[in-house]
Amino acid sequence: MIKSDFLVIGSGIAGLNFALQALEYGSVCLVTKKDAVESNTNFAQGGIAAVFSKTDSFNLHVRDTLKSGDGLCDKYAVEIMVKQAPDEIENLMALGATFDKDAKAGGLQLGQEGGHSRKRIVHRGDMTGAEIEKAMIENARRNGIRIFEKHVAFDLILKDGACIGARVFDVGKKRMVEFFAKAVAIATGGLCEIYENTSNPEIATGDGLAMGFRAGCDVEDIEFVQFHPTALRRKGKPFFLISEAVRGEGAKLVNDDGKRFVEELARRDEVSRAMFSELRNGTVYLDMTHIGKAFVKERFPTIYRTCLENGIDITKDRIPVEPVAHYTCGGLKTDIDGKTNVPGLYAFGEVACTGVHGANRLASNSLLESLVFSSRAAESAHAYNVGREIGFVNTRQMSVASDRPTELKTRLKSVMWKHAGIVRNEKDLIKALREISLMQAYMSKKEGVNEEIIEINNILLAARLVVSAALARTESRGCHFREDYPEKTEDWERHISLKRAGKGFLKL
């Protein structure tokens, strides 16, 4: 049993930022199921959207975000995020993160991505996430945050309706550990490992979403899963994302005949659907051979090196690309201070739904959202903790299982890509729901836990939530496209909230 004032589950930018700020108010434990540096943050190439240019404004950034969100953004939350953005960048630099500078104009070098009307993407080459993660991890270790790696959280502990901790499986020692805290924060990232083709690392199995839902958290807008248009397929390896910043610097999308078929800086959902259609007839390529070689190697060193390792010289060869599941726009419903409807439980980053992204995330708003709302959550959690003691309850112990039914994960990913992917319809979604129900019934007979069983139960629940919400939304909006309901309707300019009801859940 381990106690602290704050318990953080997840070690991406959101969890680390919260932990570093909460440390000013008390002790912090951070639980992460893999190594501390393995997260979606670490793979983020593009950058962080923030207004620094004299030709830009907060109003323009807000307008671009609302337009991308397709009628479902919370404008107040968007305004908070946009206005706090420059300060968050300054805070990162104070922690030791460095970003590319404009040698001619001075100040930060700003890039442009799809949906942005101005250059406002702060970046560090094409490895911005890794730069931020490195600076934060170093500060966390140096300042005494207790980091528990290879610890898989699988259930939240409640007392009188409030969250007071989490039950965790220690992978190394094969034992259960109970963490108790005054306030608990979920920052576990997304769920795109429910799909066969994804840019996410294998850890993105919807753990926080599933834990929060089982504990009684409302889940909102979870049908809106964003598919990134441009990823390189690698034999025997995960997909490698080709940053949208490449198109922002002039790369073109072309078909087998070398013809452009879509506006490259259109919204991601539009580009992905155009590519989905084009791929039925052949291959789609990202062409940046017309951009200067020296610039390409300096601006995109990771992309250049990785493609070269796969036999593609991007300064001379076109890059074969295809869409992949990339980002979860919805999640555990929170207010602007990261509070869920479960007292003592906070959520932020990709696992949360703050209302900022609406039906479709604007490029490079994700790292920004993680920073802004985890900062606000740290202040809110501190206020919640004042005068409060660390709670405790006796929980039942569970045996360690030896069974590792990993074939179910492979089966689920195939089902979701085939029946609940970029283009959806009622018939396919019902097929997906039936398959998920069969797999959940099979898993319900398993006794004991291990890391694989925990992940499979979580990923099945996450997939069920996505499919249920996608079935309920009988229109097409943002990154949710129903070919049986291809038009957007005013009746659906509202959110779908999923609430737990016994062992099942209700759609509201």
Buried (B, 14 or more C-beta within 10 A) or exposed (E): EBBBBBBBBBBBBBBBBBBBBBBEBBBBBBBBBBBBBBBBBBBBBBBBBBBBBEEBBEEBBBBBBBBBBBBBBBBEBBBBBBBBBBEBBEBBBEBEBEBBEEEEEEEBBBBBBBBBBBBBBBBBBBBBBBBBBBBBBEBBEEEEBBBBBBBBBBBBBBEEEBBBBBBBBBBEEEEBBBBBBBBBBBBBBBBBBBBBBBBBBEBBBBBBBBBBBBBBBBBBBBBBBBBBBBBBBEEEEBBBBBBBBBBBBEBBBBBEEEEEBBEBBBBBBBBBBBBBBBBEEEEBBBBBBEBEBEEBBEBBEBBBEBBBEBEBEBBEBBBBBBBBBBBBBBBBBBBBBBBBBBBBBBBBBBBBBBBBBBBBBBBBBBBBBBBBBBBBBBBBBBEBBEEEEBBBEEEEEBEEBEEEBEEBBEBBBEBBBBBBBBBBBBEBBEBBBEBBEEBBEEBEEBEEBBBBBBBBBBBBBBBBBBBBBBBBBEBBBBBBBBEEBEEBEEEBEEBBBBBBEEEEBEEE
